[in-house]
Amino acid sequence: MNIPEKFSFDKVFSMYEELRQERSEWDADARLISEWLLPGRGIFQTYTKPRKRKLTSPRVINTIGEDSLYVLTSGIHGRLTSPAMPWFRTKWPDAKLNDFEMLVSWLQQSTDILKAGLHTSNFYSIVNSYYIEYAGYGTGSIYVGEDTYDDQLPFRFELLTFGEYAFSMGADGKPEIFCRTIFMSPRQMYGKFGDACSAEIQRRVKNNESGADTVDLSVIEFIAKHDHMDKDYIRIFYEVTGTGVHKGVKGATRLGNTPLGQDGFYEFPYPTARWNTIGSDTYGIGPGSRSIPDIKRLQEMEKAFLMATHKSINPPLNAPSRMKGKLNTLPGGKNYYANPQETVNEVYQVRFDYSGVSAAIERVEQRIQKNFFNDVFITSSRDPNASPLRTGQVDAMQQEQMFKVGPVTERLHSELFTPLLRRCFKIMYRKDMFPPLDPQFEDLINEIEIDIISPMAVAQNRARSQGVDVFMGFIGQAAQFDPAILDNIDVDAAARNRAEIEGVEIGILRPEEDVKKMRKQRAEQQAAQAKKEEQMAVAGMSSELGNTDASTMKTQAEAGQILADTQLTAIEGGLA
């Protein structure tokens, strides 16, 4: 197995440590997020077996932070990537190609096959959990692989949690080097890499020794932009153990002298998106980190509230020393003593402003919910006593709310969905799952454009149509006074612009060439009809003129006959 010198174990290990050192600036916040908001998520033991995951945190009493996060992630999933409705479409990179019916039909059929592939794979279950990592930690990554272990599935997805990976960005603003730690048992490692494993691992598995199924090993997965055969990215696996020290790093010991495996990818297999970044930061910042101060403050307030409640119900007491161990504080309990001066009373009166503290807690909860954009996705929380809104007002409010998450949608589009869907599209194309395509268009597959047409994206795009709608309304009113103003409007361009905004899929709109042909045929038919009507009118006029001439001649003939008869009568009378 030929490995480039710059990707030897020591150099890969050093690069991984440098990337982890850079990530350490975000690790502190990520640990707080795991502790206060997302218990059970996040891995911060890089080379040793992770601690037992705890799904609850003993410090969290009020779970409004986690509840608000799930409202946000469910809302994003339902309005951005719902499997129940189309949420993306594909286009050829050259707009002129979208006018060729053959190419449009091929792309539409291929896109439908891609959508079916996403449904049959584990994409929708993974992407829903991905939004939790993405919004909680501010950074999320998904593995998109074609190693499905099932010929019926075109690809598979795997969700990573913060801390188990580190990466660096290239000059183009996209991940260029990606390192990940995979925890395995000896049996799992041998099942995946076979005899490439170290002699110790092979011995433990083949002899079925104790610990063969214990997850105490680590595999470093290293991916870099580097030519590997005909592929653009190289991937190398190295074996380490979770005990010992390697190059001063505790918990890492090299076992094998050679890589466990080596392969490559045509596209980057770990699309990674950030919620928001500051400057050229590698990792992102999400609403989870911004909510931690309020979440911690809320727990302190809840503890104070509960303590005050407990003291009010079961206050500390002063009692005579002789009643030690004999005091009955149960409901209806009886205490007997001889000296009536010796009484049991409260140490102090608890005077707690329950209503004030409840209002303060509610304000903090509302602040946390707003930070997680719950007001965008929950409309039923509106005041039930408020006057009903008209449809136009509701639409305007919803569009205004969608603007709040607009930057998030744009980042997901560019950093996650476009590379992910392009990779899935090309995986299916390489596996011959699409209809045959003319070889001269194969190079364009790499540049297929992805548009997000989910309800959330369309709601944000509709803001672009407001100016057009207002302008067209003005033109319509002005045309009542002077129809000549319509000469300024290209109605076809307006229709196609609106279809683009509304997310109408390619294939519904007719190509411009077809529209021109239909209009030409319609004009020819109208011209032929007009000519026919003209001929019929001319023929009718000629017939009418002919009838008129015949009538005139008849009348003249009759008049001549009458005159002749009159003259003959007069002559005959004179002779007589």
C-alpha positions in Angstrom: 0.0 0.0 0.0 1.7 3.1 -1.2 1.1 6.1 1.1 2.4 9.6 0.2 5.2 10.5 2.7 3.3 13.6 3.8 0.4 11.3 4.9 2.5 9.0 7.1 1.2 8.2 10.6 3.3 10.7 12.4 2.4 13.6 10.1 -1.3 12.7 10.1 -1.2 12.5 13.9 0.5 15.8 14.1 -2.0 17.4 11.8 -4.9 16.0 13.8 -3.4 17.4 17.0 -3.0 20.8 15.4 -6.6 20.8 14.3 -7.7 19.7 17.8 -5.7 22.5 19.3 -7.4 25.0 17.1 -10.8 23.5 18.0 -10.0 23.8 21.7 -11.3 27.4 21.6 -14.8 26.0 20.9 -14.4 22.9 23.1 -15.1 24.8 26.3 -18.4 26.2 25.1 -19.3 22.8 23.6 -18.7 21.1 27.0 -21.1 23.6 28.6 -23.7 23.0 25.9 -23.4 19.2 26.5 -23.8 19.7 30.2 -26.6 22.2 30.3 -28.5 21.7 27.0 -27.6 18.5 25.2 -26.8 15.8 27.7 -25.5 12.7 26.0 -24.1 14.5 23.0 -20.5 15.5 22.3 -17.3 13.4 22.6 -14.3 15.0 24.2 -12.1 12.0 24.9 -10.2 11.9 21.6 -8.4 8.6 21.8 -9.9 6.9 24.8 -13.3 5.2 25.2 -16.0 7.8 25.8 -17.5 7.9 29.2 -20.9 6.4 29.7 -23.5 8.7 28.2 -26.0 10.4 30.5 -29.2 11.4 28.9 -30.0 13.8 31.8 -28.0 16.4 33.7 -28.3 16.6 37.5 -27.8 20.4 37.1 -30.9 20.9 34.9 -34.2 21.3 36.7 -36.1 23.4 34.1 -35.7 21.8 30.6 -37.1 24.7 28.7 -33.8 25.1 26.9 -33.9 21.6 25.5 -37.6 21.8 24.7 -37.1 25.1 22.8 -34.2 23.6 20.9 -36.4 20.7 19.8 -39.2 23.1 18.7 -36.6 24.9 16.5 -35.2 21.7 15.0 -38.6 20.2 14.4 -39.7 23.4 12.8 -36.7 23.6 10.5 -37.1 19.9 9.5 -40.9 20.3 8.9 -40.6 23.5 6.8 -37.2 22.9 5.1 -36.7 19.2 4.5 -40.1 17.6 5.0 -40.3 14.2 3.3 -44.0 14.8 2.7 -43.4 17.6 0.1 -40.9 18.6 -2.6 -38.1 20.6 -0.9 -35.5 20.9 -3.7 -35.2 20.9 -7.4 -32.3 20.6 -9.9 -31.4 22.7 -12.9 -28.8 22.6 -15.6 -26.0 25.1 -15.1 -26.6 26.7 -18.5 -30.1 28.3 -18.6 -30.3 27.5 -22.4 -30.2 23.8 -21.7 -33.3 24.1 -19.6 -35.2 24.9 -22.8 -34.4 21.5 -24.4 -37.3 19.1 -23.7 -35.0 16.0 -23.8 -32.6 17.3 -21.3 -35.3 18.7 -19.0 -37.1 15.4 -19.1 -33.9 13.5 -18.3 -33.1 15.8 -15.3 -36.7 15.6 -14.0 -36.7 11.8 -14.1 -33.2 11.6 -12.5 -34.3 14.0 -9.8 -37.4 11.9 -9.0 -35.1 8.9 -8.7 -32.9 10.8 -6.4 -35.8 11.8 -4.2 -36.9 8.1 -4.0 -33.3 7.2 -3.0 -33.4 9.7 -0.1 -36.7 8.2 1.0 -35.3 4.6 1.0 -32.1 5.6 2.8 -31.7 6.9 6.3 -31.4 10.5 5.2 -34.6 11.9 6.9 -33.9 10.3 10.2 -30.3 11.5 10.2 -31.1 15.1 9.1 -33.6 15.6 11.8 -30.9 14.7 14.4 -28.4 16.8 12.5 -30.4 20.0 13.1 -29.9 19.4 16.9 -26.2 19.3 16.5 -26.3 22.2 14.1 -28.4 24.5 16.3 -27.0 23.3 19.6 -23.2 23.5 18.9 -23.3 25.8 15.9 -21.5 23.2 13.7 -22.8 20.0 12.2 -21.3 17.3 9.9 -22.8 14.3 8.1 -21.0 11.5 6.4 -22.4 10.7 2.9 -21.1 7.3 1.8 -21.7 5.0 -1.1 -20.4 2.0 1.0 -24.0 0.9 1.9 -23.4 -2.8 2.5 -26.8 -3.2 0.7 -27.0 -3.2 -3.1 -30.6 -1.9 -2.8 -29.5 1.3 -1.2 -27.7 4.0 -3.2 -26.0 5.7 -0.3 -26.0 5.9 3.5 -25.7 8.7 6.0 -24.0 8.9 9.4 -24.3 11.7 11.9 -21.2 12.9 13.8 -21.3 14.6 17.1 -19.2 17.5 18.2 -15.7 16.6 19.4 -15.2 13.4 17.4 -14.0 15.3 14.4 -11.8 18.3 13.4 -11.3 20.0 10.1 -9.7 22.9 8.3 -11.0 25.2 5.6 -9.4 25.6 2.1 -9.0 28.8 0.2 -12.4 28.3 -1.4 -14.1 28.4 2.1 -14.8 24.6 2.0 -13.4 21.9 4.2 -10.1 20.6 2.8 -8.7 18.4 5.6 -11.0 16.3 7.8 -10.0 14.1 10.7 -12.2 11.9 12.8 -11.8 9.4 15.6 -13.8 6.2 15.4 -14.1 4.0 18.5 -14.1 0.3 17.9 -13.8 -3.0 19.6 -11.0 -5.4 18.4 -13.7 -7.6 16.7 -15.3 -4.6 14.9 -11.9 -3.4 13.8 -10.9 -6.9 12.5 -14.3 -7.3 10.8 -13.8 -4.0 8.9 -10.0 -4.1 8.1 -9.2 -7.8 8.3 -5.5 -8.7 8.3 -4.4 -5.1 8.0 -5.0 -4.9 11.7 -2.0 -5.2 14.0 -0.9 -8.6 15.2 -2.2 -7.9 18.7 -5.7 -7.2 17.4 -5.7 -10.3 15.2 -4.5 -12.5 18.1 -7.2 -11.1 20.5 -10.0 -11.8 18.0 -8.8 -15.1 16.6 -8.2 -16.5 20.1 -11.4 -15.0 21.3 -9.6 -13.5 24.3 -11.2 -11.4 27.0 -11.9 -7.9 25.8 -12.3 -8.8 22.1 -15.7 -7.1 22.2 -14.8 -4.2 24.5 -14.7 -0.8 22.8 -11.2 0.4 23.8 -9.5 1.1 20.5 -9.5 4.1 18.2 -9.1 4.5 14.5 -8.0 7.8 13.0 -9.8 8.5 9.8 -7.9 11.2 7.7 -9.3 12.8 4.6 -7.5 15.4 2.5 -7.8 17.0 -0.9 -5.3 14.9 -2.8 -5.4 12.9 -6.0 -6.0 9.3 -5.4 -6.2 7.3 -8.7 -8.9 9.2 -10.5 -10.5 10.7 -7.4 -10.0 14.1 -5.9 -9.8 13.1 -2.2 -7.8 10.5 -0.4 -8.8 8.7 2.8 -6.4 6.8 5.1 -7.1 4.9 8.3 -4.6 4.4 11.2 -4.9 2.3 14.2 -4.3 3.6 17.8 -5.1 2.4 21.2 -6.8 4.3 24.0 -4.0 3.8 26.5 -0.5 5.1 26.7 1.3 8.1 25.3 2.3 9.0 21.7 4.4 12.1 21.0 3.5 13.5 24.4 -0.3 13.1 23.8 -1.8 11.0 26.7 -4.3 8.3 25.7 -2.8 7.6 22.2 -0.4 4.8 21.3 0.4 3.7 17.8 -0.2 0.0 17.2 0.2 -0.8 13.5 3.1 0.2 11.4 1.0 0.4 8.2 -2.3 2.0 7.5 -5.5 -0.1 8.0 -6.8 1.0 4.7 -6.8 3.5 2.0 -9.4 4.7 -0.5 -10.7 7.9 -2.1 -13.7 10.0 -3.0 -14.8 11.9 -6.0 -16.5 14.4 -3.8 -15.9 15.5 -0.2 -17.9 13.0 1.9 -18.4 15.1 5.0 -20.5 18.2 4.2 -20.2 20.5 7.2 -22.3 23.6 7.9 -22.0 26.3 10.5 -24.9 28.3 12.0 -23.0 31.5 12.1 -19.3 32.5 12.1 -17.2 35.4 13.2 -14.7 36.5 10.6 -12.7 33.5 9.2 -13.5 31.2 12.1 -13.5 27.5 11.3 -16.3 26.5 13.7 -19.7 28.1 14.1 -21.7 29.6 16.9 -25.4 28.7 17.3 -28.3 29.7 19.5 -27.2 26.9 21.9 -24.1 28.8 23.1 -26.0 32.1 23.3 -28.6 30.5 25.5 -26.3 28.9 28.1 -26.2 32.0 30.4 -30.0 32.2 30.5 -30.3 28.5 31.0 -27.8 28.5 33.9 -29.6 31.5 35.5 -32.9 29.8 35.1 -31.7 26.8 37.0 -30.6 29.0 39.9 -34.0 30.7 39.9 -35.8 27.3 39.9 -33.7 26.0 42.8 -34.5 29.1 44.8 -38.2 28.8 44.0 -38.2 25.1 45.0 -36.2 25.8 48.2 -38.6 28.5 49.2 -41.6 26.2 48.5 -40.1 23.4 50.6 -39.4 25.8 53.4 -42.9 27.2 53.3 -44.4 23.7 53.4 -41.9 22.2 55.8 -40.2 25.1 57.6 -37.2 24.7 60.0 -38.5 24.4 63.6 -37.4 25.3 67.2 -38.3 22.5 69.6 -37.4 21.7 73.3 -34.3 19.6 73.6 -36.2 16.9 75.5 -38.4 16.3 72.5 -35.4 15.4 70.3 -36.3 12.3 68.3 -39.9 12.5 69.6 -41.2 15.4 67.5 -44.1 14.3 65.3 -44.5 16.6 62.2 -46.8 14.4 60.2 -50.3 15.7 59.3 -52.5 15.2 62.4 -49.5 14.2 64.5 -49.6 14.8 68.3 -46.9 16.0 70.6 -47.2 15.9 74.4 -45.2 18.0 76.8 -45.7 19.1 80.4 -44.6 22.7 80.3 -46.9 24.8 78.1 -44.2 27.4 77.8 -42.2 25.0 75.8 -43.6 25.3 72.3 -42.6 24.2 68.8 -42.4 27.2 66.4 -40.7 28.1 63.2 -37.1 29.4 63.2 -38.1 32.2 60.9 -41.0 33.2 58.7 -40.5 32.5 55.0 -41.6 35.6 53.1 -41.1 34.7 49.5 -42.5 36.7 46.5 -43.8 33.8 44.6 -45.6 35.9 42.0 -42.6 38.1 41.4 -40.2 35.1 41.0 -42.6 33.3 38.8 -42.8 36.3 36.5 -39.0 36.5 36.4 -38.7 32.9 35.6 -41.3 33.3 32.8 -39.3 36.2 31.4 -36.2 34.1 31.2 -38.1 31.2 29.6 -39.5 33.6 27.0 -36.0 34.9 26.3 -34.7 31.4 25.8 -37.6 30.5 23.5 -37.1 33.6 21.5 -33.4 32.9 21.2 -34.4 29.5 19.6 -36.8 31.2 17.2 -39.9 29.5 18.8 -41.9 32.6 17.9 -41.3 31.7 14.3 -42.5 28.2 14.4 -45.2 28.4 17.1 -48.1 30.6 16.0 -50.6 29.2 18.5 -49.0 31.1 21.3 -50.6 34.3 20.2 -52.9 36.0 22.7 -56.3 34.2 22.4 -58.1 37.4 23.5 -56.6 39.4 20.6 -58.7 40.4 17.7 -58.6 38.0 14.7 -56.2 38.9 11.9 -57.0 39.0 8.3 -55.4 36.7 5.8 -53.1 39.4 4.5 -51.9 40.3 8.0 -51.2 36.6 8.8 -49.2 36.2 5.5 -47.2 39.4 6.2 -46.4 38.2 9.8 -45.3 34.8 8.6 -43.0 36.3 6.0 -41.5 38.7 8.5 -40.9 35.8 10.9 -39.2 33.8 8.1 -36.7 36.6 7.6 -35.3 35.8 11.1 -34.1 32.4 10.0 -33.1 33.6 6.4 -29.4 33.5 7.0 -29.6 30.0 8.5 -31.4 28.8 5.4 -28.8 30.3 3.1 -25.9 28.7 5.0 -27.6 25.3 5.0 -28.2 25.7 1.2 -24.6 26.5 0.4 -22.7 24.5 3.0 -24.8 21.4 3.5 -27.6 20.7 0.9 -25.8 21.7 -2.3 -22.7 19.5 -1.7 -24.7 16.7 -0.1 -27.3 16.5 -2.9 -24.7 16.9 -5.6 -22.7 14.0 -4.1 -25.9 11.8 -3.9 -26.8 12.7 -7.5 -23.4 11.7 -8.8 -23.3 8.6 -6.7 -26.5 7.4 -8.3 -25.3 8.5 -11.7 -22.1 6.4 -11.3 -24.2 3.4 -10.2 -26.2 3.7 -13.4 -29.5 4.3 -11.6 -30.5 7.1 -14.0 -31.7 6.9 -17.6 -29.0 7.0 -20.2 -27.6 10.4 -21.0 -25.8 11.7 -24.1 -22.1 11.5 -23.3 -21.5 15.1 -24.5 -23.5 16.3 -21.4 -21.7 14.2 -18.8 -19.3 17.0 -17.8 -22.3 19.1 -16.8 -23.3 16.6 -14.1 -20.6 18.1 -11.9 -22.3 21.5 -12.1 -25.9 20.6 -11.5 -27.6 23.4 -9.7 -29.6 22.8 -6.5 -32.5 25.0 -5.6 -34.3 24.8 -2.2 -38.1 25.1 -2.8 -39.3 24.2 0.7 -42.1 26.3 2.3 -39.4 28.1 4.4 -37.3 29.0 1.4 -40.3 30.0 -0.7 -41.6 32.2 2.1 -38.3 34.1 2.1 -38.2 34.4 -1.7 -41.6 35.9 -1.8 -40.2 39.1 -0.5 -38.6 39.5 -3.9 -42.0 39.3 -5.6 -43.6 42.1 -3.6 -42.1 44.9 -5.8 -43.2 43.0 -8.9 -46.7 42.5 -7.6 -47.1 46.2 -6.6 -45.7 47.3 -10.0 -48.0 44.9 -12.0 -51.0 46.1 -9.9 -50.1 49.7 -10.8 -49.8 48.9 -14.5 -53.2 47.1 -14.5 -54.9 50.2 -13.0 -53.1 52.6 -15.4 -54.1 50.4 -18.4 -57.7 51.3 -17.7 -56.9 54.9 -18.7 -54.4 54.2 -21.5 -53.9 50.5 -22.7 -50.7 51.6 -24.4 -48.9 51.4 -21.1 -49.0 47.6 -21.4 -46.4 47.9 -24.1 -43.8 48.4 -21.4 -44.4 45.0 -19.8 -42.8 41.7 -20.8 -45.5 39.4 -19.3 -43.5 36.3 -20.1 -40.5 37.5 -18.1 -42.8 38.4 -15.2 -44.4 34.9 -15.3 -41.1 33.1 -15.3 -39.8 35.3 -12.5 -42.8 34.5 -10.4 -42.4 30.7 -11.1 -38.8 30.9 -10.0 -39.8 32.6 -6.7 -42.6 30.1 -6.1 -40.3 27.2 -6.7 -42.1 25.7 -9.7 -40.3 22.7 -10.8 -38.7 22.6 -14.3 -41.0 20.9 -16.8 -44.1 22.6 -15.7 -43.3 25.8 -17.6 -43.0 25.3 -21.4 -39.7 26.1 -23.0 -39.5 29.5 -24.6 -39.1 27.9 -28.1 -42.3 25.9 -27.6 -44.1 29.1 -26.6 -42.9 30.9 -29.7 -44.0 28.0 -31.9 -47.5 27.8 -30.3 -47.9 31.6 -30.7 -46.7 31.4 -34.3 -49.2 28.6 -35.0 -52.0 30.5 -33.3 -51.1 33.7 -35.3 -51.2 31.7 -38.5 -54.5 30.1 -37.6 -55.9 33.5 -36.8 -54.6 34.9 -40.0 -56.1 32.1 -42.0 -59.4 32.5 -40.2 -59.4 36.2 -40.9 -58.6 35.6 -44.6 -61.4 33.1 -44.8 -63.8 35.4 -43.2 -62.7 38.2 -45.6 -63.2 35.9 -48.6 -66.6 35.0 -47.4 -67.5 38.6 -46.9 -66.3 39.4 -50.4 -68.2 36.5 -51.8 -71.3 37.6 -50.0 -71.0 41.2 -51.3 -70.6 39.9 -54.9 -73.6 37.8 -54.5 -75.6 40.7 -53.2 -74.4 43.0 -56.0 -75.4 40.3 -58.5 -78.8 40.0 -57.0 -79.2 43.7 -57.1 -78.2 43.9 -60.8 -80.6 41.1 -61.7 -83.4 42.8 -59.9 -82.6 46.1 -61.6 -82.6 44.4 -65.0 -85.9 42.7 -64.2 -87.4 46.0 -63.2 -86.1 47.7 -66.3 -87.5 44.9 -68.5 -90.8 45.1 -66.8 -90.9 48.8 -67.2 -90.1 48.5 -70.9 -92.8 46.0 -71.4 -95.3 48.2 -69.6 -94.2 51.2 -71.8 -94.5 49.1 -75.0 -98.0 47.8 -74.0 -99.1 51.4 -73.2 -97.9 52.7 -76.5 -99.5 49.8 -78.4 -102.8 50.5 -76.6 -102.6 54.1 -77.5 -101.9 53.3 -81.2 -104.8 50.9 -81.3 -107.1 53.5 -79.8 -106.1 56.1 -82.4 -106.8 53.8 -85.2 -110.1 53.0 -83.8 
